[in-house]
Amino acid sequence: MYIPRVSVPDVRLRAAGGRSGPYRTGDALHDFWSGWSWDLAGAVASTGSLPYGAVLVGVGGRRNAVFAALLAMHGDCAGVVLDFDGSRDVIERQLELEGVAQRCDVVSAGERLVVPVAPFYLVAELPKRLPEPDTVGIVGAVGAAVPLGGRLVVLDTVLDELGPGEEHDFDGQPPPPEERWWMPSRYEGLLHPLGLRTRAMWTLESGISLLEFERSSSPAAAVVVAG
């Protein structure tokens, strides 16, 4: 099957003083808020894959809490953050600060996430914050809950793979082979048996990859966040 691979330019949003790349892992948190998060949110939206009423799912602690909150600001979207590192209090505070706590739920380990009927799910992962098997397992758990006719987009980034202060600017090209730990086949091997087929892949100028899957078999009703 042919899978289109489209280079999507990063979107430089003017809101919140958004800055242009390249991006640095050593930036202060407020720079992350006003820079990378805003640019990425705009870049994802520019793919045309954010329908009205979408549910956006973020995985992990402080950074992805901000990320999910920013994405939840697009249109009438709602957000869910899966807390796997015990940072629920931090996540909830950040959602309050962003003013979107009423539209973002936090689900901690052992709790059940009831999946609403929505057309779109976004999983943002930070492999440096969790062991590799856990992050891939999270994607599989959320993927199992995508309803019939729904879509799952897996976001993968190399931003945490370089040291503090090192620049990330791939000029629209994929990372070098030694950094291709995000190889799409690891997700396809996990999600295809669950009835999700690969629909498309995007590569952003900042080195971020997004793989979109769509449901081609019966859905699950809910997913239990393993603890």
Residue frames as qw, qx, qy, qz and C-alpha x, y, z in Angstrom:
[[0.000, 0.887, 0.461, 0.000, 0.00, 0.00, 0.00],
 [0.393, 0.462, -0.030, 0.795, 1.30, 3.44, -0.88],
 [0.395, -0.735, -0.407, 0.371, 1.65, 5.72, 2.14],
 [0.297, 0.830, 0.056, 0.469, 1.98, 9.43, 1.25],
 [0.608, -0.430, -0.213, 0.633, 4.83, 11.21, 3.02],
 [0.181, 0.854, 0.233, 0.428, 4.33, 14.94, 2.98],
 [0.450, -0.052, -0.306, 0.837, 6.70, 17.59, 4.31],
 [0.170, -0.862, -0.449, -0.162, 4.58, 20.06, 6.28],
 [0.286, 0.517, -0.248, 0.768, 6.18, 23.44, 7.04],
 [0.320, -0.380, -0.626, 0.601, 6.30, 24.47, 10.68],
 [0.066, -0.809, -0.398, -0.427, 3.72, 27.14, 11.47],
 [0.337, 0.049, -0.378, 0.861, 5.04, 30.18, 13.31],
 [0.241, -0.776, -0.569, -0.125, 2.19, 31.35, 15.47],
 [0.143, 0.567, -0.161, 0.795, 2.31, 34.93, 16.70],
 [0.643, -0.662, -0.163, -0.349, 0.32, 34.22, 19.85],
 [0.792, -0.597, 0.053, 0.119, 2.18, 34.20, 23.17],
 [0.062, -0.858, 0.472, 0.194, 5.33, 35.51, 21.55],
 [0.951, 0.084, 0.284, 0.091, 5.96, 32.30, 19.64],
 [0.116, -0.752, 0.518, 0.391, 9.52, 32.10, 18.39],
 [0.784, 0.480, -0.331, -0.211, 11.03, 30.40, 15.38],
 [0.946, -0.208, 0.135, 0.209, 13.22, 27.27, 15.46],
 [0.635, 0.031, -0.770, 0.041, 15.67, 25.71, 15.71],
 [0.679, -0.637, -0.081, -0.356, 14.64, 24.42, 19.11],
 [0.262, 0.471, -0.721, 0.435, 16.85, 23.76, 22.13],
 [0.672, -0.377, -0.637, 0.002, 16.24, 21.20, 24.84],
 [0.458, -0.184, -0.467, 0.734, 17.87, 23.51, 27.37],
 [0.114, -0.480, -0.182, -0.850, 15.34, 26.32, 26.93],
 [0.190, 0.000, 0.613, -0.767, 13.46, 27.58, 29.97],
 [0.214, 0.402, 0.885, -0.097, 9.95, 26.20, 30.38],
 [0.279, 0.729, 0.274, -0.563, 8.32, 29.51, 29.42],
 [0.144, 0.518, -0.576, -0.616, 10.28, 29.43, 26.15],
 [0.098, 0.075, 0.976, 0.182, 8.93, 25.95, 25.53],
 [0.257, 0.600, 0.652, -0.386, 5.39, 27.16, 26.11],
 [0.274, 0.796, 0.051, -0.538, 5.66, 30.15, 23.81],
 [0.121, 0.580, -0.649, -0.478, 7.86, 28.50, 21.19],
 [0.058, 0.135, -0.957, -0.248, 7.83, 24.83, 20.40],
 [0.244, 0.370, 0.839, -0.317, 4.35, 24.10, 21.75],
 [0.385, 0.666, 0.170, -0.616, 2.68, 26.88, 19.78],
 [0.249, 0.516, -0.624, -0.530, 4.57, 26.05, 16.60],
 [0.030, -0.030, 0.995, 0.091, 3.80, 22.35, 16.88],
 [0.334, 0.478, 0.673, -0.455, 0.14, 22.96, 17.63],
 [0.404, 0.673, -0.088, -0.614, -0.11, 25.10, 14.51],
 [0.151, 0.409, -0.812, -0.388, 1.82, 22.59, 12.42],
 [0.192, 0.176, 0.960, -0.104, -0.48, 19.74, 13.44],
 [0.382, 0.620, 0.439, -0.526, -3.52, 21.88, 12.68],
 [0.265, 0.624, -0.388, -0.625, -2.07, 22.77, 9.27],
 [0.105, -0.112, 0.951, 0.269, -2.23, 19.12, 8.20],
 [0.537, -0.071, -0.329, -0.773, -6.00, 19.44, 8.12],
 [0.518, -0.103, -0.849, 0.005, -6.40, 16.50, 10.50],
 [0.031, -0.149, -0.651, 0.743, -8.07, 18.35, 13.36],
 [0.198, -0.494, -0.659, -0.531, -11.84, 18.06, 12.90],
 [0.368, -0.481, 0.114, -0.787, -14.43, 19.95, 14.92],
 [0.813, -0.394, 0.102, -0.416, -15.00, 18.30, 18.28],
 [0.733, 0.299, -0.585, 0.176, -11.84, 16.17, 18.26],
 [0.746, -0.659, 0.091, -0.024, -10.45, 14.59, 21.43],
 [0.465, 0.687, -0.487, 0.273, -6.71, 15.09, 21.84],
 [0.891, -0.446, -0.067, 0.058, -4.75, 12.72, 24.06],
 [0.222, 0.783, -0.505, 0.287, -1.41, 13.64, 25.58],
 [0.909, -0.201, -0.328, 0.158, 0.88, 11.16, 27.35],
 [0.650, 0.058, -0.339, 0.678, 3.10, 12.01, 30.29],
 [0.398, -0.562, -0.415, 0.595, 3.95, 14.87, 32.60],
 [0.075, -0.697, -0.145, 0.698, 4.52, 18.60, 32.56],
 [0.045, -0.291, 0.510, 0.808, 5.48, 19.16, 28.93],
 [0.088, -0.254, -0.842, -0.467, 2.65, 17.18, 27.45],
 [0.044, -0.659, -0.642, 0.389, 0.17, 18.72, 29.86],
 [0.037, 0.617, -0.081, -0.782, 1.00, 22.07, 28.30],
 [0.007, 0.130, -0.761, -0.636, 0.98, 20.49, 24.85],
 [0.027, -0.454, -0.883, -0.112, -2.47, 18.98, 25.31],
 [0.012, -0.704, -0.427, 0.567, -3.78, 22.22, 26.76],
 [0.035, 0.477, -0.331, -0.813, -2.58, 24.20, 23.77],
 [0.065, -0.068, -0.854, -0.512, -4.07, 21.74, 21.34],
 [0.009, -0.550, -0.809, 0.207, -7.34, 21.80, 23.24],
 [0.054, 0.588, 0.129, -0.797, -7.59, 25.51, 22.38],
 [0.057, 0.111, -0.660, -0.741, -8.14, 24.66, 18.71],
 [0.451, -0.230, -0.566, -0.650, -11.80, 25.02, 17.88],
 [0.735, -0.401, 0.068, -0.543, -14.14, 22.95, 20.00],
 [0.684, 0.216, -0.684, 0.132, -11.54, 20.28, 20.84],
 [0.730, -0.637, 0.121, -0.217, -11.33, 18.51, 24.19],
 [0.359, 0.600, -0.682, 0.212, -8.17, 17.12, 25.79],
 [0.914, -0.399, -0.023, -0.074, -7.15, 14.12, 27.87],
 [0.182, 0.709, -0.646, 0.215, -3.76, 13.73, 29.54],
 [0.933, -0.176, -0.315, -0.001, -2.63, 10.25, 30.63],
 [0.235, -0.810, 0.466, -0.268, -0.55, 10.52, 33.79],
 [0.945, 0.059, -0.312, 0.084, 2.02, 7.72, 33.86],
 [0.556, 0.304, -0.448, 0.631, 4.73, 9.35, 35.98],
 [0.445, -0.543, -0.580, 0.414, 2.80, 10.48, 39.05],
 [0.205, -0.057, -0.011, 0.977, 2.72, 14.13, 38.03],
 [0.039, -0.663, -0.712, -0.227, -1.08, 14.52, 38.15],
 [0.240, -0.803, -0.304, 0.454, -0.89, 17.55, 40.48],
 [0.254, -0.407, 0.336, 0.810, 1.60, 19.28, 38.17],
 [0.120, 0.285, 0.749, 0.586, -0.54, 18.49, 35.13],
 [0.101, -0.763, -0.638, -0.009, -3.71, 19.84, 36.74],
 [0.251, -0.722, -0.087, 0.639, -1.95, 23.05, 37.79],
 [0.205, -0.203, 0.511, 0.810, -0.71, 23.64, 34.26],
 [0.030, 0.488, 0.772, 0.406, -4.17, 23.03, 32.82],
 [0.180, -0.823, -0.448, 0.299, -5.56, 25.57, 35.28],
 [0.270, -0.559, 0.174, 0.764, -2.88, 28.09, 34.27],
 [0.119, 0.021, 0.664, 0.738, -3.75, 27.61, 30.60],
 [0.435, 0.188, 0.187, -0.860, -7.45, 28.11, 31.39],
 [0.616, 0.146, -0.578, -0.514, -8.55, 24.82, 29.83],
 [0.149, -0.165, 0.904, -0.366, -9.01, 22.61, 32.90],
 [0.633, 0.248, 0.422, -0.599, -12.72, 22.30, 32.09],
 [0.769, 0.506, -0.193, -0.339, -11.89, 20.83, 28.69],
 [0.480, 0.472, -0.730, 0.118, -8.99, 18.56, 29.71],
 [0.879, -0.423, 0.033, -0.218, -9.31, 15.44, 31.86],
 [0.080, 0.615, -0.770, 0.150, -6.38, 13.79, 33.63],
 [0.957, -0.106, -0.156, -0.221, -6.36, 9.99, 33.84],
 [0.215, -0.684, 0.681, -0.151, -3.89, 8.38, 36.24],
 [0.297, 0.243, -0.921, -0.062, -2.50, 4.86, 36.38],
 [0.022, 0.181, 0.935, -0.304, -5.17, 2.29, 37.21],
 [0.381, 0.449, 0.331, -0.737, -8.08, 4.54, 36.21],
 [0.487, 0.386, 0.744, 0.247, -10.41, 3.76, 33.33],
 [0.084, 0.363, -0.225, -0.900, -10.61, 6.11, 30.38],
 [0.522, 0.521, 0.663, -0.127, -14.00, 5.85, 28.69],
 [0.255, -0.100, 0.486, 0.830, -13.46, 6.74, 25.07],
 [0.422, 0.575, 0.311, -0.629, -16.09, 9.05, 23.62],
 [0.656, 0.498, 0.503, 0.261, -17.28, 8.82, 20.05],
 [0.013, 0.890, -0.165, -0.424, -14.84, 11.22, 18.44],
 [0.817, 0.575, -0.024, 0.011, -13.01, 11.18, 15.13],
 [0.513, 0.674, -0.361, 0.390, -9.46, 11.86, 16.22],
 [0.762, -0.631, 0.005, 0.144, -6.91, 10.91, 18.87],
 [0.418, 0.766, -0.374, 0.314, -3.43, 12.33, 19.27],
 [0.859, -0.455, -0.065, 0.226, -0.76, 10.59, 21.34],
 [0.241, 0.858, -0.352, 0.287, 2.25, 12.75, 22.18],
 [0.923, -0.311, -0.129, 0.187, 5.06, 10.70, 23.65],
 [0.025, 0.867, -0.464, 0.177, 8.34, 11.61, 25.33],
 [0.914, 0.049, -0.394, 0.083, 10.45, 8.45, 25.37],
 [0.344, 0.425, -0.547, 0.634, 13.05, 9.98, 27.66],
 [0.422, -0.392, 0.353, -0.737, 10.48, 10.16, 30.46],
 [0.875, -0.095, 0.320, -0.350, 9.41, 6.50, 30.27],
 [0.455, -0.266, 0.802, 0.280, 11.10, 3.21, 29.33],
 [0.236, 0.237, -0.618, -0.711, 10.71, 2.40, 25.67],
 [0.145, -0.251, -0.945, -0.151, 8.39, -0.63, 26.16],
 [0.030, 0.543, 0.620, -0.565, 6.07, 1.54, 28.25],
 [0.201, 0.484, -0.105, -0.845, 5.72, 4.30, 25.68],
 [0.267, 0.093, -0.781, -0.557, 5.01, 1.86, 22.85],
 [0.123, -0.334, -0.922, 0.154, 2.56, 0.06, 25.12],
 [0.132, 0.507, 0.362, -0.771, 0.75, 3.34, 25.83],
 [0.299, 0.319, -0.440, -0.785, 0.29, 3.90, 22.11],
 [0.262, -0.081, -0.926, -0.259, -1.09, 0.39, 21.77],
 [0.026, -0.410, -0.782, 0.469, -3.47, 0.85, 24.70],
 [0.254, 0.520, 0.120, -0.807, -4.90, 4.07, 23.27],
 [0.259, 0.248, -0.682, -0.637, -4.94, 2.57, 19.78],
 [0.088, -0.213, -0.973, -0.003, -7.11, -0.31, 21.02],
 [0.085, 0.561, 0.618, -0.544, -9.74, 2.21, 22.12],
 [0.131, 0.270, -0.319, -0.899, -10.08, 4.08, 18.82],
 [0.613, 0.358, 0.556, -0.433, -13.69, 3.63, 17.66],
 [0.560, 0.364, 0.654, 0.355, -14.80, 2.40, 14.26],
 [0.305, 0.834, 0.294, 0.354, -14.23, 5.19, 11.76],
 [0.356, -0.918, 0.078, 0.156, -11.83, 6.92, 14.17],
 [0.655, 0.611, -0.262, 0.360, -8.24, 7.93, 13.62],
 [0.705, -0.641, 0.036, 0.300, -5.11, 7.81, 15.73],
 [0.478, 0.787, -0.242, 0.306, -2.10, 10.02, 15.10],
 [0.815, -0.419, -0.064, 0.395, 1.16, 9.08, 16.78],
 [0.171, 0.951, -0.201, 0.163, 3.54, 11.98, 17.24],
 [0.880, -0.224, -0.009, 0.419, 7.24, 11.21, 17.51],
 [0.121, 0.972, -0.154, 0.132, 10.03, 13.68, 18.07],
 [0.804, 0.137, -0.287, 0.503, 13.82, 13.66, 18.34],
 [0.059, -0.861, 0.106, -0.494, 13.88, 16.80, 20.47],
 [0.670, -0.676, 0.259, -0.164, 14.92, 14.96, 23.63],
 [0.967, 0.082, 0.024, 0.241, 17.65, 12.92, 21.97],
 [0.513, 0.549, -0.197, 0.630, 20.24, 15.70, 21.80],
 [0.502, -0.289, -0.484, 0.656, 21.98, 17.31, 24.75],
 [0.098, -0.863, -0.348, 0.354, 21.04, 20.62, 26.41],
 [0.062, -0.773, 0.204, 0.597, 21.71, 23.59, 24.19],
 [0.309, -0.086, 0.765, 0.558, 22.16, 21.56, 21.01],
 [0.424, 0.349, -0.089, -0.831, 20.13, 22.77, 18.06],
 [0.497, 0.264, 0.826, 0.019, 17.49, 20.74, 16.27],
 [0.414, 0.664, -0.077, -0.618, 17.06, 21.82, 12.68],
 [0.613, 0.000, 0.754, 0.236, 16.65, 19.09, 10.08],
 [0.180, 0.392, -0.383, -0.817, 15.49, 21.33, 7.22],
 [0.773, 0.226, -0.055, -0.590, 12.59, 19.03, 6.51],
 [0.593, 0.329, -0.733, -0.063, 14.80, 15.94, 6.37],
 [0.875, -0.411, -0.235, -0.098, 14.46, 12.89, 8.64],
 [0.457, -0.778, 0.432, -0.001, 17.03, 12.51, 11.42],
 [0.305, 0.547, -0.773, -0.102, 20.23, 10.57, 10.63],
 [0.753, -0.053, -0.632, -0.174, 20.07, 6.76, 10.95],
 [0.396, 0.036, -0.735, 0.549, 21.61, 6.70, 14.42],
 [0.195, 0.048, 0.427, -0.881, 18.68, 8.77, 15.72],
 [0.537, -0.064, -0.481, -0.690, 15.87, 6.89, 14.00],
 [0.028, 0.043, 0.911, -0.410, 14.62, 5.27, 17.19],
 [0.474, 0.319, 0.333, -0.750, 11.16, 6.54, 16.14],
 [0.061, 0.112, -0.835, -0.535, 11.09, 4.14, 13.17],
 [0.612, -0.014, -0.062, -0.788, 7.43, 3.92, 12.04],
 [0.625, 0.048, -0.752, -0.202, 7.56, 0.13, 11.81],
 [0.151, -0.004, -0.826, 0.543, 7.52, -0.19, 15.60],
 [0.409, 0.187, 0.345, -0.824, 4.09, 1.45, 15.72],
 [0.648, 0.217, -0.436, -0.585, 2.77, -0.32, 12.65],
 [0.437, 0.104, -0.891, 0.070, 3.79, -3.67, 14.12],
 [0.027, 0.141, 0.745, -0.652, 1.81, -2.83, 17.25],
 [0.399, 0.327, 0.235, -0.824, -1.25, -1.14, 15.76],
 [0.459, 0.204, -0.633, -0.589, -1.89, -3.15, 12.58],
 [0.274, -0.130, -0.951, 0.056, -2.85, -6.29, 14.59],
 [0.092, 0.366, 0.609, -0.697, -5.33, -4.11, 16.50],
 [0.341, 0.662, 0.659, 0.105, -7.20, -3.34, 13.29],
 [0.039, 0.903, -0.011, -0.427, -5.61, 0.06, 12.60],
 [0.766, 0.343, 0.291, 0.459, -4.08, 0.62, 9.19],
 [0.354, -0.385, 0.100, 0.846, -1.55, 3.28, 8.24],
 [0.361, 0.827, 0.425, -0.063, -3.23, 6.19, 6.48],
 [0.399, 0.841, -0.076, 0.357, -0.45, 8.76, 6.09],
 [0.698, -0.402, -0.141, 0.576, 2.81, 10.06, 7.51],
 [0.171, 0.959, 0.010, 0.226, 4.03, 13.64, 7.87],
 [0.708, -0.156, -0.161, 0.670, 7.54, 14.89, 8.52],
 [0.061, -0.985, -0.151, 0.050, 7.77, 18.43, 9.89],
 [0.459, 0.759, -0.272, 0.373, 10.73, 20.69, 9.26],
 [0.312, -0.726, 0.483, -0.377, 11.76, 20.49, 12.91],
 [0.221, 0.314, -0.920, 0.079, 12.31, 16.73, 12.68],
 [0.505, 0.029, 0.632, -0.587, 8.92, 15.72, 14.09],
 [0.211, -0.013, -0.866, -0.453, 7.09, 12.78, 12.58],
 [0.576, 0.085, 0.414, -0.700, 3.37, 12.13, 12.68],
 [0.102, -0.016, -0.939, -0.328, 1.86, 8.81, 11.63],
 [0.578, 0.025, 0.151, -0.802, -1.88, 8.63, 11.09],
 [0.005, -0.052, -0.996, -0.068, -3.77, 5.35, 11.51],
 [0.565, -0.072, -0.071, -0.819, -7.44, 4.64, 10.91],
 [0.536, -0.067, 0.762, -0.357, -9.71, 1.96, 12.32],
 [0.472, 0.230, -0.634, -0.568, -10.57, -0.86, 9.92],
 [0.465, -0.192, -0.864, -0.026, -12.21, -3.31, 12.35],
 [0.505, -0.715, -0.448, -0.182, -14.35, -3.37, 15.49],
 [0.059, 0.668, -0.364, 0.647, -13.42, -0.91, 18.27],
 [0.430, -0.239, -0.745, 0.450, -12.93, -1.42, 21.98],
 [0.253, -0.834, -0.434, -0.228, -15.20, 0.45, 24.40],
 [0.339, -0.919, 0.166, -0.110, -12.55, 1.68, 26.83],
 [0.677, 0.384, -0.488, 0.395, -8.93, 1.39, 27.83],
 [0.694, -0.706, -0.101, 0.098, -7.60, 0.78, 31.34],
 [0.223, 0.832, -0.428, 0.275, -4.49, 2.80, 32.08],
 [0.885, -0.106, -0.401, 0.212, -2.11, 0.14, 33.41],
 [0.201, -0.854, 0.326, -0.353, -0.33, 0.90, 36.66]]
